[in-house]
Amino acid sequence: MQTQSPTTAAAPLFQLGRCVATVGVDDLLRRLALNPYDLLSRHVRGDWGDLDESDKSLNRRALLDRSRLMSSYSVGDKKVWVITDADWAVTTILLPSEY
């Protein structure tokens, strides 16, 4: 996993709500001995990972209007998404194929 970028906030930018992980991502993280907290920590601090500039801009706007937030990270040879729903009540860690 990548380290946080210099533009990442030191403090959380929003509430994650209830955090859940899908079976596929749980299997992947267990196999690689990784903690999902590391992905959640990056997400909540505004390190959106491998998103393009357009999607990062949508996230910056979502911080203002409390809409959906999304991050994408490379984990091993897979992509992992972290999505906080529009009402910020639930954050889900999942593989794109599980969307």
Contacts in CASP RR format, 6 or more apart in sequence:
PFRMAT RR
TARGET T0000
AUTHOR 0000-0000-0000
METHOD contacts of the structure
MODEL  1
MQTQSPTTAAAPLFQLGRCVATVGVDDLLRRLALNPYDLLSRHVRGDWGD
LDESDKSLNRRALLDRSRLMSSYSVGDKKVWVITDADWAVTTILLPSEY
1 34 0 8 1.000
1 38 0 8 1.000
1 39 0 8 1.000
1 42 0 8 1.000
1 73 0 8 1.000
1 74 0 8 1.000
1 75 0 8 1.000
2 47 0 8 1.000
2 49 0 8 1.000
2 73 0 8 1.000
2 74 0 8 1.000
4 42 0 8 1.000
4 45 0 8 1.000
4 47 0 8 1.000
5 47 0 8 1.000
8 42 0 8 1.000
8 45 0 8 1.000
8 46 0 8 1.000
8 47 0 8 1.000
9 45 0 8 1.000
9 46 0 8 1.000
10 45 0 8 1.000
11 45 0 8 1.000
12 44 0 8 1.000
12 45 0 8 1.000
13 44 0 8 1.000
13 45 0 8 1.000
13 46 0 8 1.000
13 63 0 8 1.000
14 44 0 8 1.000
14 63 0 8 1.000
14 66 0 8 1.000
14 69 0 8 1.000
14 84 0 8 1.000
14 88 0 8 1.000
15 88 0 8 1.000
16 40 0 8 1.000
16 43 0 8 1.000
16 44 0 8 1.000
16 84 0 8 1.000
16 88 0 8 1.000
16 91 0 8 1.000
17 84 0 8 1.000
17 88 0 8 1.000
17 89 0 8 1.000
17 90 0 8 1.000
17 91 0 8 1.000
18 89 0 8 1.000
18 90 0 8 1.000
18 91 0 8 1.000
19 36 0 8 1.000
19 40 0 8 1.000
19 90 0 8 1.000
19 91 0 8 1.000
19 92 0 8 1.000
19 93 0 8 1.000
20 90 0 8 1.000
20 91 0 8 1.000
20 92 0 8 1.000
20 93 0 8 1.000
21 29 0 8 1.000
21 36 0 8 1.000
21 92 0 8 1.000
21 93 0 8 1.000
21 94 0 8 1.000
22 92 0 8 1.000
22 93 0 8 1.000
22 94 0 8 1.000
22 95 0 8 1.000
22 98 0 8 1.000
23 98 0 8 1.000
24 94 0 8 1.000
24 95 0 8 1.000
24 98 0 8 1.000
25 36 0 8 1.000
25 80 0 8 1.000
25 93 0 8 1.000
25 94 0 8 1.000
25 95 0 8 1.000
25 98 0 8 1.000
26 36 0 8 1.000
28 75 0 8 1.000
28 76 0 8 1.000
28 78 0 8 1.000
28 80 0 8 1.000
28 95 0 8 1.000
29 35 0 8 1.000
29 36 0 8 1.000
29 75 0 8 1.000
32 75 0 8 1.000
32 76 0 8 1.000
34 75 0 8 1.000
36 93 0 8 1.000
39 71 0 8 1.000
39 73 0 8 1.000
39 75 0 8 1.000
39 80 0 8 1.000
39 82 0 8 1.000
39 93 0 8 1.000
40 82 0 8 1.000
40 91 0 8 1.000
40 93 0 8 1.000
42 49 0 8 1.000
42 71 0 8 1.000
42 73 0 8 1.000
42 82 0 8 1.000
43 69 0 8 1.000
43 71 0 8 1.000
43 82 0 8 1.000
43 84 0 8 1.000
43 91 0 8 1.000
46 59 0 8 1.000
46 71 0 8 1.000
47 71 0 8 1.000
48 55 0 8 1.000
48 56 0 8 1.000
48 59 0 8 1.000
48 70 0 8 1.000
48 71 0 8 1.000
48 72 0 8 1.000
49 71 0 8 1.000
49 72 0 8 1.000
49 73 0 8 1.000
50 72 0 8 1.000
50 73 0 8 1.000
50 74 0 8 1.000
50 79 0 8 1.000
51 59 0 8 1.000
51 70 0 8 1.000
51 71 0 8 1.000
51 72 0 8 1.000
55 70 0 8 1.000
58 70 0 8 1.000
59 69 0 8 1.000
59 70 0 8 1.000
59 71 0 8 1.000
61 67 0 8 1.000
62 68 0 8 1.000
62 69 0 8 1.000
63 69 0 8 1.000
66 86 0 8 1.000
66 87 0 8 1.000
66 88 0 8 1.000
67 86 0 8 1.000
68 83 0 8 1.000
68 84 0 8 1.000
68 85 0 8 1.000
68 86 0 8 1.000
69 83 0 8 1.000
69 84 0 8 1.000
69 88 0 8 1.000
70 81 0 8 1.000
70 82 0 8 1.000
70 83 0 8 1.000
70 84 0 8 1.000
71 81 0 8 1.000
71 82 0 8 1.000
71 83 0 8 1.000
72 79 0 8 1.000
72 80 0 8 1.000
72 81 0 8 1.000
72 82 0 8 1.000
73 79 0 8 1.000
73 80 0 8 1.000
73 81 0 8 1.000
73 82 0 8 1.000
74 80 0 8 1.000
78 95 0 8 1.000
79 95 0 8 1.000
79 96 0 8 1.000
80 93 0 8 1.000
80 94 0 8 1.000
80 95 0 8 1.000
81 93 0 8 1.000
81 94 0 8 1.000
81 95 0 8 1.000
81 96 0 8 1.000
81 99 0 8 1.000
82 91 0 8 1.000
82 92 0 8 1.000
82 93 0 8 1.000
83 91 0 8 1.000
83 92 0 8 1.000
83 94 0 8 1.000
84 90 0 8 1.000
84 91 0 8 1.000
85 91 0 8 1.000
85 92 0 8 1.000
END
